[in-house]
């Protein structure tokens, strides 16, 4: 599996964990195209299941994975995990199953289990696309060195701008957690801040930078960043509340 995740996971990464905007890549968006013939799973996932299982089993496995994906998309993460636990045990070499299993565990706060699954996915698929999620799980566990190591690997990995930006946000948040606000701000400012046609990852970067500025006491810059976010997406996370609090 070499084109990105089964789902564009909403994630929990960044400087404000209540936000459920998420990490992903351009390739992940391509794979979200649905195929009515194959029960809604991306064609590359269907191909992987067919290659990895006997003909009679592939269709059943597709149905199970699709049910889990539907539960995940509806944010029924416990249901998704319940469906995926036995599939992941029976098919440890199928990256699509291990991936969705790992993301479900991540969304349930099962940090160590999620790390194990997503590290296996990256080995199977030879990508670094899940480094931001891995970093956020390590951040939750207080593994500061692991977060920095993953960021160093990610920036050298040649990943897409969305994944790189997500990693930047997570790493900056970890630095802010330990009181290193100047370093967090510098890291965020080095990202794609000045864009004319912002995508979701740009909004997330602006929000994270505004959050960092507010933490550093620079209310004017924080307000300006939150206003930029609200001008594009008024319902983005809690940006309206943040603006009101800074008025």
N, C-alpha and C positions, 0 to 999 in steps of 0.2 A: 504494500500500500504506500504509494509515493506521491499522493496529490493533496494531502491535508486531511483534516479530521472528518469523521462521518457526519458530525454536526458542527455548526458554528457555535461552539459552547458559549453561553452567556458569561460564564466565569464569575470569579469573585475578586479578581486581582485589582491592584491599584491602591491609591492612598486613602480611599474611603470605601470600606468593604461593603457598605450598604448598597453600593451601586451594582446593578446587574447588567451592565453593558459589557461586552466581553472580548476576549482575545480570539484570534483567528487569522486567516490569511486569505489572499485573493484566490489561491487555489482551493481553499475550503469553500468559498462562495460558489466556485464553479461546480464543486461536487454536490451542492445542495439542490441542483436540478433534479427533479423527480422523474421517474420512469413508471408510468401506469402499468406497463407490462410486468415490471419487476417489483411491484408492491411499494414503490416509493423510495427504495434505497438507491443511492448513486450507482450508476453502471459499474464504476471501478470496484465498488464494494461487492456487488453481485458477482463480478468476474472473480474476485478474490475467493469468495465463498465456493464458487464452482470449482476453482482450481484446488482448493484445500480439502474438499470433502468428496465422498462418493456421490454419484448422480442422484441416487434416491434420497440422500440426506440433505443435499444442498437446498432444496426447496423448503424443507422443514426448518433448516437453520435460518434461511432468509426470513421466514415468518416470525421466528423467535426474535431475531435481531430487530426487525421492523417494529414489533410490539414494544420492545425495550426503547427504541428510538422515539416512538410516539409518546411513551411515558416520560422520557427525558425532556422532550420538547414541551410537554405540559407541566414540567417542573415537578413531576411525581418521581422524585429521585429514588425513594425507597423501593417503589415498584420496579423501576428500571434496574436497580441493583439486584432485586430478587430474581428477576428474569435472567440477568446476565451472569450471576454467580456460577450456576452450573455450566453455562455455555463456555465461560472463560476457563473453567477447569478441564472441560472435555476437549477444547480446541485452543491450547495455549499458543499455537503458532499462527492464529488468525488475528492480524493486527486490528482489523475493524472491530472485533468483539472486545479485545483487550482495551482498545482505546475508549470505547463508550463505557465500559466497565470502570476504567480509571477515572473518567470524567464524572461518572455518577458518584463514585467514592469521594472524589474531591468536593463535589457539591454537598455531600453529607458530612463534610468535615473529618473524613477518615484519612488524615493526611499521609501517614506512613503507607497505608495500603494503596492510596492513590499514587504515591511516588513510585512504588514498586511496579504497578501496572503501566504507568506512563513511561517509565524508563525502559520497560520491556518493549513498548510500542516503538519508541525511538530507535531501539536496536533493530527491531524487525523491519522498520521502514527506512532506516538510515536518514533520519531527518532530525532537526532541532525545533520543530514546530511547537512542541509542548514545553519547551524550556520556560516560558513565562508562567504556565500553570505549575510546573514543578517548583519554580522559584517561589511562587506564592505559598505553596504548601510548606516549603522549607521555612519561609518567613513566619508562617503560623506556628511552627515548631521552635522558632528562635534560632534557627541554623544560619547565622549571619554569613559565615564563610561560604556556605553552599550557595546562598543567593548571589554573592559576588562572583563565585566561580561560574555559575550558570550564565550570568550576564556577560562575563568575559568570553565564554564559549559562544554565546548567541551573537555577539557583535562581530565575531570572526566567521560565522557560519554561512553568511550569504543568504539569510532568510529575507522574506518580503518585508516591506516597510511596516505593515500592520503588526506582524509578529514582533519585529524589532521594537516598535513603539510600545507594545504591551510589556515587553521585557524591561524597557526603560522605566515605565511607570511603576512596575513592581519593585525594581531595584531602588528607585528613588523613595518609594514608600518605606522600604526596609531601612534605608538610611535615616529617614525622618523618624521612624520608630525609635531609633537609638540616639536621637537628638542631633543628628548631623544635617541640619536644615540647609546650610549653605551648599553642601555637597549635593543634596537632593535637588535643590533648585538648579544648580549648574547642570546636572545631568538632564533634567527635564528641558531646560532652555536650549540644550544642544540638539533636541529633537525637532521634528517638523512643525514648529509653532506658527510660522508665518505662511499661511496658505489661503488662497482665495476661495477655493471650493472644498470646504472641510468635509471629511468623511467621519464615521463614528470614532475611529481611533484618534483623529485630530481633536474631537470634542473631549475625549477621555484625557488626552494630554493637557488640553487647556484647563480642564477641571482639576486635574492633579496638580498642575502648576499653581492654579489659584488657591488650592487647598494648602500648598506648601508656603505660598506667600502669606496667607492668613496666619499660618502657624508661626511664621517669622515676624509677624507684626506689621507687614506691609499691606495695610488694608486697601490702599488705593489700587495697587496692582492686582490684588485678589479680586476686588470688585470689578475691575476692567476685564479680567479673564472670565469671571462668572457671567458678565454681561455678554461677552462674545458667545459663550455657550448658549445662553438663553435666547439670543437673537436668532440662532440657527435652530435650536431645539428647546423650546420653552419647557417641555416635559422631561428633559434629561435629568435623571436621578432626582436630587433634591435641590437643584440649582436655584429655583425661585425662592426657596426657604433660605438658602445661603445668602442670596442677594438681599432679601428682606432683613436678615440679621445684621448685615453690614451697612444698611442704609443710615 
